[in-house]
Amino acid sequence: MDYSRVQQENCIACGLCQLKAPHLFDYDAEGIAYFKPDHNQSVTPIPDSERTAFKAAYQQCPTHAIQHQKGPFQICNTNKNA
């Protein structure tokens, strides 16, 4: 299974990820993107039904802030506002 998160310190709030994958990405109060299914905690897999949308957002992110890997990320917290 593939997992995702947004490396928020690299996000420039351009809006492309939410435009390309509105079910997967949203913005915090400061306009910084996060992975919506688990509020950027990297514990929820990308739904199969959203793979195409995810790929479009991932490939078009201008700062490469969107990350993905085959398993959950080994981090405590990627949400700077949590």
PDB file with SEQRES, HELIX, SHEET and CRYST1 records, atoms N, CA, C and O in Angstrom:
SEQRES   1 A   82  MET ASP TYR SER ARG VAL GLN GLN GLU ASN CYS ILE ALA          
SEQRES   2 A   82  CYS GLY LEU CYS GLN LEU LYS ALA PRO HIS LEU PHE ASP          
SEQRES   3 A   82  TYR ASP ALA GLU GLY ILE ALA TYR PHE LYS PRO ASP HIS          
SEQRES   4 A   82  ASN GLN SER VAL THR PRO ILE PRO ASP SER GLU ARG THR          
SEQRES   5 A   82  ALA PHE LYS ALA ALA TYR GLN GLN CYS PRO THR HIS ALA          
SEQRES   6 A   82  ILE GLN HIS GLN LYS GLY PRO PHE GLN ILE CYS ASN THR          
SEQRES   7 A   82  ASN LYS ASN ALA                                              
HELIX    1 AA1 GLN A    8  ASN A   10  5                                   3    
HELIX    2 AA2 LEU A   16  LYS A   20  1                                   5    
HELIX    3 AA3 LYS A   36  ASP A   38  5                                   3    
HELIX    4 AA4 ASP A   48  GLU A   50  5                                   3    
HELIX    5 AA5 ARG A   51  GLN A   60  1                                  10    
SHEET    1 AA1 4 PHE A  25  TYR A  27  0                                        
SHEET    2 AA1 4 ALA A  33  PHE A  35 -1                                        
SHEET    3 AA1 4 TYR A   3  VAL A   6 -1                                        
SHEET    4 AA1 4 ILE A  66  GLN A  69 -1                                        
CRYST1    1.000    1.000    1.000  90.00  90.00  90.00 P 1           1          
ATOM      1  N   MET A   1       0.838  -1.183   0.000  1.00  0.00           N  
ATOM      2  CA  MET A   1       0.000   0.000   0.000  1.00  0.00           C  
ATOM      3  C   MET A   1       0.880   1.243   0.000  1.00  0.00           C  
ATOM      4  O   MET A   1       1.960   1.261   0.590  1.00  0.00           O  
ATOM      5  N   ASP A   2       0.400   2.269  -0.668  1.00  0.00           N  
ATOM      6  CA  ASP A   2       1.117   3.538  -0.733  1.00  0.00           C  
ATOM      7  C   ASP A   2       0.546   4.529   0.275  1.00  0.00           C  
ATOM      8  O   ASP A   2      -0.665   4.605   0.484  1.00  0.00           O  
ATOM      9  N   TYR A   3       1.438   5.274   0.887  1.00  0.00           N  
ATOM     10  CA  TYR A   3       1.084   6.284   1.884  1.00  0.00           C  
ATOM     11  C   TYR A   3       1.644   7.621   1.440  1.00  0.00           C  
ATOM     12  O   TYR A   3       2.585   7.675   0.649  1.00  0.00           O  
ATOM     13  N   SER A   4       1.067   8.697   1.948  1.00  0.00           N  
ATOM     14  CA  SER A   4       1.515  10.027   1.554  1.00  0.00           C  
ATOM     15  C   SER A   4       1.510  10.981   2.734  1.00  0.00           C  
ATOM     16  O   SER A   4       0.888  10.739   3.768  1.00  0.00           O  
ATOM     17  N   ARG A   5       2.221  12.060   2.536  1.00  0.00           N  
ATOM     18  CA  ARG A   5       2.209  13.196   3.448  1.00  0.00           C  
ATOM     19  C   ARG A   5       2.713  14.400   2.661  1.00  0.00           C  
ATOM     20  O   ARG A   5       3.288  14.257   1.582  1.00  0.00           O  
ATOM     21  N   VAL A   6       2.490  15.582   3.215  1.00  0.00           N  
ATOM     22  CA  VAL A   6       3.032  16.807   2.624  1.00  0.00           C  
ATOM     23  C   VAL A   6       4.127  17.290   3.552  1.00  0.00           C  
ATOM     24  O   VAL A   6       3.912  17.482   4.748  1.00  0.00           O  
ATOM     25  N   GLN A   7       5.288  17.480   2.988  1.00  0.00           N  
ATOM     26  CA  GLN A   7       6.394  18.064   3.751  1.00  0.00           C  
ATOM     27  C   GLN A   7       6.084  19.567   3.814  1.00  0.00           C  
ATOM     28  O   GLN A   7       6.450  20.334   2.923  1.00  0.00           O  
ATOM     29  N   GLN A   8       5.407  19.954   4.880  1.00  0.00           N  
ATOM     30  CA  GLN A   8       4.800  21.282   4.934  1.00  0.00           C  
ATOM     31  C   GLN A   8       5.789  22.437   4.863  1.00  0.00           C  
ATOM     32  O   GLN A   8       5.436  23.515   4.386  1.00  0.00           O  
ATOM     33  N   GLU A   9       7.002  22.240   5.318  1.00  0.00           N  
ATOM     34  CA  GLU A   9       7.976  23.329   5.226  1.00  0.00           C  
ATOM     35  C   GLU A   9       8.362  23.636   3.781  1.00  0.00           C  
ATOM     36  O   GLU A   9       8.925  24.695   3.502  1.00  0.00           O  
ATOM     37  N   ASN A  10       8.061  22.710   2.856  1.00  0.00           N  
ATOM     38  CA  ASN A  10       8.346  22.941   1.441  1.00  0.00           C  
ATOM     39  C   ASN A  10       7.143  23.434   0.651  1.00  0.00           C  
ATOM     40  O   ASN A  10       7.281  23.847  -0.501  1.00  0.00           O  
ATOM     41  N   CYS A  11       5.967  23.394   1.261  1.00  0.00           N  
ATOM     42  CA  CYS A  11       4.737  23.794   0.575  1.00  0.00           C  
ATOM     43  C   CYS A  11       4.701  25.314   0.395  1.00  0.00           C  
ATOM     44  O   CYS A  11       4.971  26.071   1.328  1.00  0.00           O  
ATOM     45  N   ILE A  12       4.364  25.743  -0.823  1.00  0.00           N  
ATOM     46  CA  ILE A  12       4.248  27.179  -1.111  1.00  0.00           C  
ATOM     47  C   ILE A  12       2.788  27.600  -1.288  1.00  0.00           C  
ATOM     48  O   ILE A  12       2.513  28.717  -1.725  1.00  0.00           O  
ATOM     49  N   ALA A  13       1.856  26.714  -0.951  1.00  0.00           N  
ATOM     50  CA  ALA A  13       0.419  26.999  -1.013  1.00  0.00           C  
ATOM     51  C   ALA A  13      -0.029  27.424  -2.403  1.00  0.00           C  
ATOM     52  O   ALA A  13      -0.813  28.362  -2.549  1.00  0.00           O  
ATOM     53  N   CYS A  14       0.468  26.736  -3.421  1.00  0.00           N  
ATOM     54  CA  CYS A  14       0.116  27.091  -4.793  1.00  0.00           C  
ATOM     55  C   CYS A  14      -1.272  26.606  -5.194  1.00  0.00           C  
ATOM     56  O   CYS A  14      -1.875  27.159  -6.113  1.00  0.00           O  
ATOM     57  N   GLY A  15      -1.785  25.583  -4.519  1.00  0.00           N  
ATOM     58  CA  GLY A  15      -3.130  25.097  -4.796  1.00  0.00           C  
ATOM     59  C   GLY A  15      -3.241  23.947  -5.773  1.00  0.00           C  
ATOM     60  O   GLY A  15      -4.333  23.408  -5.957  1.00  0.00           O  
ATOM     61  N   LEU A  16      -2.137  23.551  -6.413  1.00  0.00           N  
ATOM     62  CA  LEU A  16      -2.210  22.489  -7.407  1.00  0.00           C  
ATOM     63  C   LEU A  16      -2.642  21.141  -6.839  1.00  0.00           C  
ATOM     64  O   LEU A  16      -3.420  20.432  -7.477  1.00  0.00           O  
ATOM     65  N   CYS A  17      -2.165  20.779  -5.672  1.00  0.00           N  
ATOM     66  CA  CYS A  17      -2.500  19.462  -5.129  1.00  0.00           C  
ATOM     67  C   CYS A  17      -3.997  19.352  -4.854  1.00  0.00           C  
ATOM     68  O   CYS A  17      -4.607  18.326  -5.153  1.00  0.00           O  
ATOM     69  N   GLN A  18      -4.581  20.379  -4.296  1.00  0.00           N  
ATOM     70  CA  GLN A  18      -6.011  20.345  -3.991  1.00  0.00           C  
ATOM     71  C   GLN A  18      -6.839  20.415  -5.262  1.00  0.00           C  
ATOM     72  O   GLN A  18      -7.923  19.836  -5.329  1.00  0.00           O  
ATOM     73  N   LEU A  19      -6.341  21.115  -6.266  1.00  0.00           N  
ATOM     74  CA  LEU A  19      -7.024  21.182  -7.553  1.00  0.00           C  
ATOM     75  C   LEU A  19      -7.013  19.819  -8.239  1.00  0.00           C  
ATOM     76  O   LEU A  19      -8.026  19.398  -8.797  1.00  0.00           O  
ATOM     77  N   LYS A  20      -5.879  19.130  -8.201  1.00  0.00           N  
ATOM     78  CA  LYS A  20      -5.735  17.838  -8.875  1.00  0.00           C  
ATOM     79  C   LYS A  20      -6.327  16.678  -8.080  1.00  0.00           C  
ATOM     80  O   LYS A  20      -6.807  15.709  -8.669  1.00  0.00           O  
ATOM     81  N   ALA A  21      -6.299  16.763  -6.755  1.00  0.00           N  
ATOM     82  CA  ALA A  21      -6.779  15.665  -5.905  1.00  0.00           C  
ATOM     83  C   ALA A  21      -7.538  16.221  -4.700  1.00  0.00           C  
ATOM     84  O   ALA A  21      -7.047  16.155  -3.573  1.00  0.00           O  
ATOM     85  N   PRO A  22      -8.728  16.767  -4.932  1.00  0.00           N  
ATOM     86  CA  PRO A  22      -9.461  17.431  -3.844  1.00  0.00           C  
ATOM     87  C   PRO A  22      -9.871  16.511  -2.693  1.00  0.00           C  
ATOM     88  O   PRO A  22     -10.089  16.984  -1.578  1.00  0.00           O  
ATOM     89  N   HIS A  23      -9.978  15.215  -2.945  1.00  0.00           N  
ATOM     90  CA  HIS A  23     -10.324  14.287  -1.864  1.00  0.00           C  
ATOM     91  C   HIS A  23      -9.114  13.922  -1.016  1.00  0.00           C  
ATOM     92  O   HIS A  23      -9.260  13.346   0.062  1.00  0.00           O  
ATOM     93  N   LEU A  24      -7.924  14.255  -1.496  1.00  0.00           N  
ATOM     94  CA  LEU A  24      -6.698  13.858  -0.801  1.00  0.00           C  
ATOM     95  C   LEU A  24      -5.961  15.007  -0.122  1.00  0.00           C  
ATOM     96  O   LEU A  24      -5.237  14.785   0.847  1.00  0.00           O  
ATOM     97  N   PHE A  25      -6.134  16.222  -0.613  1.00  0.00           N  
ATOM     98  CA  PHE A  25      -5.362  17.344  -0.085  1.00  0.00           C  
ATOM     99  C   PHE A  25      -6.274  18.506   0.297  1.00  0.00           C  
ATOM    100  O   PHE A  25      -7.259  18.801  -0.380  1.00  0.00           O  
ATOM    101  N   ASP A  26      -5.919  19.147   1.390  1.00  0.00           N  
ATOM    102  CA  ASP A  26      -6.643  20.323   1.858  1.00  0.00           C  
ATOM    103  C   ASP A  26      -5.617  21.271   2.471  1.00  0.00           C  
ATOM    104  O   ASP A  26      -4.418  20.989   2.455  1.00  0.00           O  
ATOM    105  N   TYR A  27      -6.086  22.393   3.010  1.00  0.00           N  
ATOM    106  CA  TYR A  27      -5.187  23.415   3.534  1.00  0.00           C  
ATOM    107  C   TYR A  27      -5.507  23.746   4.976  1.00  0.00           C  
ATOM    108  O   TYR A  27      -6.669  23.746   5.383  1.00  0.00           O  
ATOM    109  N   ASP A  28      -4.471  24.028   5.743  1.00  0.00           N  
ATOM    110  CA  ASP A  28      -4.667  24.450   7.129  1.00  0.00           C  
ATOM    111  C   ASP A  28      -4.996  25.952   7.145  1.00  0.00           C  
ATOM    112  O   ASP A  28      -5.127  26.571   6.089  1.00  0.00           O  
ATOM    113  N   ALA A  29      -5.124  26.517   8.318  1.00  0.00           N  
ATOM    114  CA  ALA A  29      -5.499  27.927   8.467  1.00  0.00           C  
ATOM    115  C   ALA A  29      -4.491  28.881   7.830  1.00  0.00           C  
ATOM    116  O   ALA A  29      -4.835  30.010   7.481  1.00  0.00           O  
ATOM    117  N   GLU A  30      -3.250  28.427   7.680  1.00  0.00           N  
ATOM    118  CA  GLU A  30      -2.209  29.263   7.072  1.00  0.00           C  
ATOM    119  C   GLU A  30      -2.082  29.029   5.571  1.00  0.00           C  
ATOM    120  O   GLU A  30      -1.221  29.618   4.917  1.00  0.00           O  
ATOM    121  N   GLY A  31      -2.939  28.167   5.026  1.00  0.00           N  
ATOM    122  CA  GLY A  31      -2.907  27.896   3.594  1.00  0.00           C  
ATOM    123  C   GLY A  31      -1.915  26.830   3.174  1.00  0.00           C  
ATOM    124  O   GLY A  31      -1.670  26.655   1.980  1.00  0.00           O  
ATOM    125  N   ILE A  32      -1.343  26.120   4.120  1.00  0.00           N  
ATOM    126  CA  ILE A  32      -0.361  25.083   3.831  1.00  0.00           C  
ATOM    127  C   ILE A  32      -1.086  23.745   3.654  1.00  0.00           C  
ATOM    128  O   ILE A  32      -1.962  23.392   4.443  1.00  0.00           O  
ATOM    129  N   ALA A  33      -0.711  23.018   2.620  1.00  0.00           N  
ATOM    130  CA  ALA A  33      -1.380  21.757   2.292  1.00  0.00           C  
ATOM    131  C   ALA A  33      -1.066  20.656   3.300  1.00  0.00           C  
ATOM    132  O   ALA A  33      -0.021  20.653   3.950  1.00  0.00           O  
ATOM    133  N   TYR A  34      -2.006  19.725   3.404  1.00  0.00           N  
ATOM    134  CA  TYR A  34      -1.800  18.504   4.175  1.00  0.00           C  
ATOM    135  C   TYR A  34      -2.558  17.365   3.513  1.00  0.00           C  
ATOM    136  O   TYR A  34      -3.501  17.593   2.755  1.00  0.00           O  
ATOM    137  N   PHE A  35      -2.139  16.127   3.806  1.00  0.00           N  
ATOM    138  CA  PHE A  35      -2.813  14.938   3.291  1.00  0.00           C  
ATOM    139  C   PHE A  35      -4.088  14.736   4.103  1.00  0.00           C  
ATOM    140  O   PHE A  35      -4.043  14.395   5.285  1.00  0.00           O  
ATOM    141  N   LYS A  36      -5.199  14.948   3.462  1.00  0.00           N  
ATOM    142  CA  LYS A  36      -6.502  15.028   4.107  1.00  0.00           C  
ATOM    143  C   LYS A  36      -6.982  13.742   4.802  1.00  0.00           C  
ATOM    144  O   LYS A  36      -7.535  13.840   5.897  1.00  0.00           O  
ATOM    145  N   PRO A  37      -6.800  12.546   4.226  1.00  0.00           N  
ATOM    146  CA  PRO A  37      -7.368  11.349   4.867  1.00  0.00           C  
ATOM    147  C   PRO A  37      -6.929  11.121   6.317  1.00  0.00           C  
ATOM    148  O   PRO A  37      -7.693  10.565   7.106  1.00  0.00           O  
ATOM    149  N   ASP A  38      -5.717  11.538   6.679  1.00  0.00           N  
ATOM    150  CA  ASP A  38      -5.264  11.328   8.068  1.00  0.00           C  
ATOM    151  C   ASP A  38      -4.625  12.584   8.659  1.00  0.00           C  
ATOM    152  O   ASP A  38      -3.820  12.512   9.588  1.00  0.00           O  
ATOM    153  N   HIS A  39      -4.995  13.713   8.110  1.00  0.00           N  
ATOM    154  CA  HIS A  39      -4.479  15.025   8.555  1.00  0.00           C  
ATOM    155  C   HIS A  39      -2.942  15.026   8.629  1.00  0.00           C  
ATOM    156  O   HIS A  39      -2.345  15.516   9.588  1.00  0.00           O  
ATOM    157  N   ASN A  40      -2.330  14.459   7.581  1.00  0.00           N  
ATOM    158  CA  ASN A  40      -0.875  14.477   7.381  1.00  0.00           C  
ATOM    159  C   ASN A  40      -0.097  13.613   8.372  1.00  0.00           C  
ATOM    160  O   ASN A  40       1.093  13.839   8.591  1.00  0.00           O  
ATOM    161  N   GLN A  41      -0.758  12.634   8.967  1.00  0.00           N  
ATOM    162  CA  GLN A  41      -0.076  11.764   9.921  1.00  0.00           C  
ATOM    163  C   GLN A  41       0.579  10.554   9.250  1.00  0.00           C  
ATOM    164  O   GLN A  41       1.308   9.813   9.910  1.00  0.00           O  
ATOM    165  N   SER A  42       0.340  10.341   7.973  1.00  0.00           N  
ATOM    166  CA  SER A  42       1.001   9.287   7.192  1.00  0.00           C  
ATOM    167  C   SER A  42       0.671   7.886   7.678  1.00  0.00           C  
ATOM    168  O   SER A  42       1.528   7.003   7.633  1.00  0.00           O  
ATOM    169  N   VAL A  43      -0.544   7.667   8.137  1.00  0.00           N  
ATOM    170  CA  VAL A  43      -0.939   6.347   8.624  1.00  0.00           C  
ATOM    171  C   VAL A  43      -2.081   5.731   7.821  1.00  0.00           C  
ATOM    172  O   VAL A  43      -2.425   4.567   8.029  1.00  0.00           O  
ATOM    173  N   THR A  44      -2.667   6.489   6.915  1.00  0.00           N  
ATOM    174  CA  THR A  44      -3.777   6.008   6.099  1.00  0.00           C  
ATOM    175  C   THR A  44      -3.307   5.841   4.659  1.00  0.00           C  
ATOM    176  O   THR A  44      -2.767   6.779   4.073  1.00  0.00           O  
ATOM    177  N   PRO A  45      -3.505   4.658   4.085  1.00  0.00           N  
ATOM    178  CA  PRO A  45      -3.074   4.465   2.692  1.00  0.00           C  
ATOM    179  C   PRO A  45      -3.881   5.311   1.712  1.00  0.00           C  
ATOM    180  O   PRO A  45      -5.020   5.693   1.981  1.00  0.00           O  
ATOM    181  N   ILE A  46      -3.270   5.589   0.587  1.00  0.00           N  
ATOM    182  CA  ILE A  46      -3.961   6.289  -0.496  1.00  0.00           C  
ATOM    183  C   ILE A  46      -5.022   5.334  -1.047  1.00  0.00           C  
ATOM    184  O   ILE A  46      -4.692   4.218  -1.446  1.00  0.00           O  
ATOM    185  N   PRO A  47      -6.285   5.752  -1.074  1.00  0.00           N  
ATOM    186  CA  PRO A  47      -7.335   4.869  -1.591  1.00  0.00           C  
ATOM    187  C   PRO A  47      -7.096   4.523  -3.059  1.00  0.00           C  
ATOM    188  O   PRO A  47      -6.664   5.370  -3.841  1.00  0.00           O  
ATOM    189  N   ASP A  48      -7.377   3.291  -3.421  1.00  0.00           N  
ATOM    190  CA  ASP A  48      -7.201   2.862  -4.812  1.00  0.00           C  
ATOM    191  C   ASP A  48      -7.963   3.762  -5.776  1.00  0.00           C  
ATOM    192  O   ASP A  48      -7.485   4.052  -6.873  1.00  0.00           O  
ATOM    193  N   SER A  49      -9.132   4.198  -5.370  1.00  0.00           N  
ATOM    194  CA  SER A  49      -9.967   5.040  -6.236  1.00  0.00           C  
ATOM    195  C   SER A  49      -9.367   6.429  -6.466  1.00  0.00           C  
ATOM    196  O   SER A  49      -9.827   7.163  -7.341  1.00  0.00           O  
ATOM    197  N   GLU A  50      -8.350   6.793  -5.691  1.00  0.00           N  
ATOM    198  CA  GLU A  50      -7.739   8.129  -5.796  1.00  0.00           C  
ATOM    199  C   GLU A  50      -6.315   8.094  -6.349  1.00  0.00           C  
ATOM    200  O   GLU A  50      -5.637   9.121  -6.365  1.00  0.00           O  
ATOM    201  N   ARG A  51      -5.857   6.938  -6.799  1.00  0.00           N  
ATOM    202  CA  ARG A  51      -4.465   6.821  -7.273  1.00  0.00           C  
ATOM    203  C   ARG A  51      -4.146   7.736  -8.451  1.00  0.00           C  
ATOM    204  O   ARG A  51      -3.084   8.357  -8.483  1.00  0.00           O  
ATOM    205  N   THR A  52      -5.044   7.822  -9.404  1.00  0.00           N  
ATOM    206  CA  THR A  52      -4.804   8.669 -10.585  1.00  0.00           C  
ATOM    207  C   THR A  52      -4.726  10.136 -10.179  1.00  0.00           C  
ATOM    208  O   THR A  52      -3.844  10.864 -10.634  1.00  0.00           O  
ATOM    209  N   ALA A  53      -5.643  10.567  -9.328  1.00  0.00           N  
ATOM    210  CA  ALA A  53      -5.630  11.954  -8.858  1.00  0.00           C  
ATOM    211  C   ALA A  53      -4.367  12.227  -8.043  1.00  0.00           C  
ATOM    212  O   ALA A  53      -3.747  13.282  -8.180  1.00  0.00           O  
ATOM    213  N   PHE A  54      -3.987  11.258  -7.183  1.00  0.00           N  
ATOM    214  CA  PHE A  54      -2.775  11.436  -6.391  1.00  0.00           C  
ATOM    215  C   PHE A  54      -1.562  11.602  -7.298  1.00  0.00           C  
ATOM    216  O   PHE A  54      -0.739  12.492  -7.086  1.00  0.00           O  
ATOM    217  N   LYS A  55      -1.453  10.749  -8.303  1.00  0.00           N  
ATOM    218  CA  LYS A  55      -0.302  10.800  -9.210  1.00  0.00           C  
ATOM    219  C   LYS A  55      -0.202  12.167  -9.892  1.00  0.00           C  
ATOM    220  O   LYS A  55       0.893  12.710 -10.037  1.00  0.00           O  
ATOM    221  N   ALA A  56      -1.340  12.720 -10.307  1.00  0.00           N  
ATOM    222  CA  ALA A  56      -1.340  14.043 -10.950  1.00  0.00           C  
ATOM    223  C   ALA A  56      -0.848  15.114  -9.976  1.00  0.00           C  
ATOM    224  O   ALA A  56      -0.036  15.965 -10.342  1.00  0.00           O  
ATOM    225  N   ALA A  57      -1.337  15.071  -8.744  1.00  0.00           N  
ATOM    226  CA  ALA A  57      -0.910  16.059  -7.742  1.00  0.00           C  
ATOM    227  C   ALA A  57       0.575  15.893  -7.421  1.00  0.00           C  
ATOM    228  O   ALA A  57       1.314  16.876  -7.362  1.00  0.00           O  
ATOM    229  N   TYR A  58       1.002  14.667  -7.217  1.00  0.00           N  
ATOM    230  CA  TYR A  58       2.395  14.368  -6.882  1.00  0.00           C  
ATOM    231  C   TYR A  58       3.337  14.855  -7.987  1.00  0.00           C  
ATOM    232  O   TYR A  58       4.346  15.501  -7.706  1.00  0.00           O  
ATOM    233  N   GLN A  59       3.011  14.549  -9.214  1.00  0.00           N  
ATOM    234  CA  GLN A  59       3.887  14.899 -10.331  1.00  0.00           C  
ATOM    235  C   GLN A  59       3.928  16.398 -10.605  1.00  0.00           C  
ATOM    236  O   GLN A  59       4.925  16.904 -11.120  1.00  0.00           O  
ATOM    237  N   GLN A  60       2.865  17.109 -10.269  1.00  0.00           N  
ATOM    238  CA  GLN A  60       2.808  18.530 -10.596  1.00  0.00           C  
ATOM    239  C   GLN A  60       3.166  19.459  -9.443  1.00  0.00           C  
ATOM    240  O   GLN A  60       3.204  20.676  -9.624  1.00  0.00           O  
ATOM    241  N   CYS A  61       3.427  18.911  -8.271  1.00  0.00           N  
ATOM    242  CA  CYS A  61       3.819  19.760  -7.148  1.00  0.00           C  
ATOM    243  C   CYS A  61       5.147  20.446  -7.474  1.00  0.00           C  
ATOM    244  O   CYS A  61       6.153  19.764  -7.668  1.00  0.00           O  
ATOM    245  N   PRO A  62       5.172  21.783  -7.537  1.00  0.00           N  
ATOM    246  CA  PRO A  62       6.381  22.479  -7.984  1.00  0.00           C  
ATOM    247  C   PRO A  62       7.553  22.407  -7.004  1.00  0.00           C  
ATOM    248  O   PRO A  62       8.701  22.606  -7.401  1.00  0.00           O  
ATOM    249  N   THR A  63       7.278  22.129  -5.744  1.00  0.00           N  
ATOM    250  CA  THR A  63       8.361  22.064  -4.755  1.00  0.00           C  
ATOM    251  C   THR A  63       8.640  20.642  -4.274  1.00  0.00           C  
ATOM    252  O   THR A  63       9.488  20.425  -3.409  1.00  0.00           O  
ATOM    253  N   HIS A  64       7.916  19.674  -4.843  1.00  0.00           N  
ATOM    254  CA  HIS A  64       8.060  18.263  -4.449  1.00  0.00           C  
ATOM    255  C   HIS A  64       7.767  18.062  -2.959  1.00  0.00           C  
ATOM    256  O   HIS A  64       8.376  17.220  -2.300  1.00  0.00           O  
ATOM    257  N   ALA A  65       6.820  18.855  -2.443  1.00  0.00           N  
ATOM    258  CA  ALA A  65       6.444  18.751  -1.036  1.00  0.00           C  
ATOM    259  C   ALA A  65       5.616  17.497  -0.757  1.00  0.00           C  
ATOM    260  O   ALA A  65       5.582  17.013   0.374  1.00  0.00           O  
ATOM    261  N   ILE A  66       4.954  16.976  -1.783  1.00  0.00           N  
ATOM    262  CA  ILE A  66       4.162  15.758  -1.611  1.00  0.00           C  
ATOM    263  C   ILE A  66       5.109  14.564  -1.648  1.00  0.00           C  
ATOM    264  O   ILE A  66       5.884  14.394  -2.589  1.00  0.00           O  
ATOM    265  N   GLN A  67       5.031  13.753  -0.618  1.00  0.00           N  
ATOM    266  CA  GLN A  67       5.874  12.569  -0.526  1.00  0.00           C  
ATOM    267  C   GLN A  67       5.005  11.322  -0.528  1.00  0.00           C  
ATOM    268  O   GLN A  67       3.840  11.363  -0.132  1.00  0.00           O  
ATOM    269  N   HIS A  68       5.584  10.213  -0.976  1.00  0.00           N  
ATOM    270  CA  HIS A  68       4.871   8.941  -0.882  1.00  0.00           C  
ATOM    271  C   HIS A  68       5.879   7.820  -0.723  1.00  0.00           C  
ATOM    272  O   HIS A  68       7.038   7.932  -1.123  1.00  0.00           O  
ATOM    273  N   GLN A  69       5.404   6.737  -0.128  1.00  0.00           N  
ATOM    274  CA  GLN A  69       6.215   5.532   0.013  1.00  0.00           C  
ATOM    275  C   GLN A  69       5.289   4.350   0.242  1.00  0.00           C  
ATOM    276  O   GLN A  69       4.089   4.525   0.453  1.00  0.00           O  
ATOM    277  N   LYS A  70       5.850   3.143   0.200  1.00  0.00           N  
ATOM    278  CA  LYS A  70       5.059   1.913   0.272  1.00  0.00           C  
ATOM    279  C   LYS A  70       4.484   1.599   1.650  1.00  0.00           C  
ATOM    280  O   LYS A  70       3.540   0.815   1.742  1.00  0.00           O  
ATOM    281  N   GLY A  71       5.007   2.172   2.703  1.00  0.00           N  
ATOM    282  CA  GLY A  71       4.491   1.931   4.046  1.00  0.00           C  
ATOM    283  C   GLY A  71       4.323   3.239   4.786  1.00  0.00           C  
ATOM    284  O   GLY A  71       4.737   4.289   4.294  1.00  0.00           O  
ATOM    285  N   PRO A  72       3.718   3.189   5.970  1.00  0.00           N  
ATOM    286  CA  PRO A  72       3.572   4.418   6.756  1.00  0.00           C  
ATOM    287  C   PRO A  72       4.931   5.062   7.044  1.00  0.00           C  
ATOM    288  O   PRO A  72       5.930   4.364   7.220  1.00  0.00           O  
ATOM    289  N   PHE A  73       4.959   6.367   7.089  1.00  0.00           N  
ATOM    290  CA  PHE A  73       6.188   7.086   7.396  1.00  0.00           C  
ATOM    291  C   PHE A  73       6.524   6.907   8.871  1.00  0.00           C  
ATOM    292  O   PHE A  73       5.626   6.862   9.712  1.00  0.00           O  
ATOM    293  N   GLN A  74       7.777   6.809   9.181  1.00  0.00           N  
ATOM    294  CA  GLN A  74       8.241   6.630  10.559  1.00  0.00           C  
ATOM    295  C   GLN A  74       8.569   7.989  11.161  1.00  0.00           C  
ATOM    296  O   GLN A  74       9.734   8.333  11.358  1.00  0.00           O  
ATOM    297  N   ILE A  75       7.552   8.731  11.442  1.00  0.00           N  
ATOM    298  CA  ILE A  75       7.706  10.066  12.021  1.00  0.00           C  
ATOM    299  C   ILE A  75       6.673  10.257  13.108  1.00  0.00           C  
ATOM    300  O   ILE A  75       5.673   9.539  13.150  1.00  0.00           O  
ATOM    301  N   CYS A  76       6.894  11.184  13.958  1.00  0.00           N  
ATOM    302  CA  CYS A  76       5.933  11.484  15.022  1.00  0.00           C  
ATOM    303  C   CYS A  76       4.862  12.436  14.541  1.00  0.00           C  
ATOM    304  O   CYS A  76       3.681  12.238  14.825  1.00  0.00           O  
ATOM    305  N   ASN A  77       5.267  13.488  13.802  1.00  0.00           N  
ATOM    306  CA  ASN A  77       4.296  14.494  13.425  1.00  0.00           C  
ATOM    307  C   ASN A  77       4.855  15.339  12.272  1.00  0.00           C  
ATOM    308  O   ASN A  77       5.932  15.922  12.395  1.00  0.00           O  
ATOM    309  N   THR A  78       4.120  15.405  11.152  1.00  0.00           N  
ATOM    310  CA  THR A  78       4.525  16.275  10.037  1.00  0.00           C  
ATOM    311  C   THR A  78       3.646  17.490   9.939  1.00  0.00           C  
ATOM    312  O   THR A  78       3.831  18.315   9.044  1.00  0.00           O  
ATOM    313  N   ASN A  79       2.696  17.623  10.834  1.00  0.00           N  
ATOM    314  CA  ASN A  79       1.800  18.767  10.793  1.00  0.00           C  
ATOM    315  C   ASN A  79       2.317  19.812  11.764  1.00  0.00           C  
ATOM    316  O   ASN A  79       2.238  19.627  12.979  1.00  0.00           O  
ATOM    317  N   LYS A  80       2.839  20.890  11.245  1.00  0.00           N  
ATOM    318  CA  LYS A  80       3.465  21.901  12.098  1.00  0.00           C  
ATOM    319  C   LYS A  80       2.459  22.594  13.029  1.00  0.00           C  
ATOM    320  O   LYS A  80       2.852  23.260  13.986  1.00  0.00           O  
ATOM    321  N   ASN A  81       1.166  22.433  12.742  1.00  0.00           N  
ATOM    322  CA  ASN A  81       0.142  23.087  13.555  1.00  0.00           C  
ATOM    323  C   ASN A  81      -0.472  22.170  14.590  1.00  0.00           C  
ATOM    324  O   ASN A  81      -1.307  22.614  15.378  1.00  0.00           O  
ATOM    325  N   ALA A  82      -0.093  20.924  14.615  1.00  0.00           N  
ATOM    326  CA  ALA A  82      -0.702  19.986  15.564  1.00  0.00           C  
ATOM    327  C   ALA A  82      -0.045  20.070  16.927  1.00  0.00           C  
ATOM    328  O   ALA A  82      -0.434  19.349  17.846  1.00  0.00           O  
TER     329      ALA A  82                                                      
END                                                                             
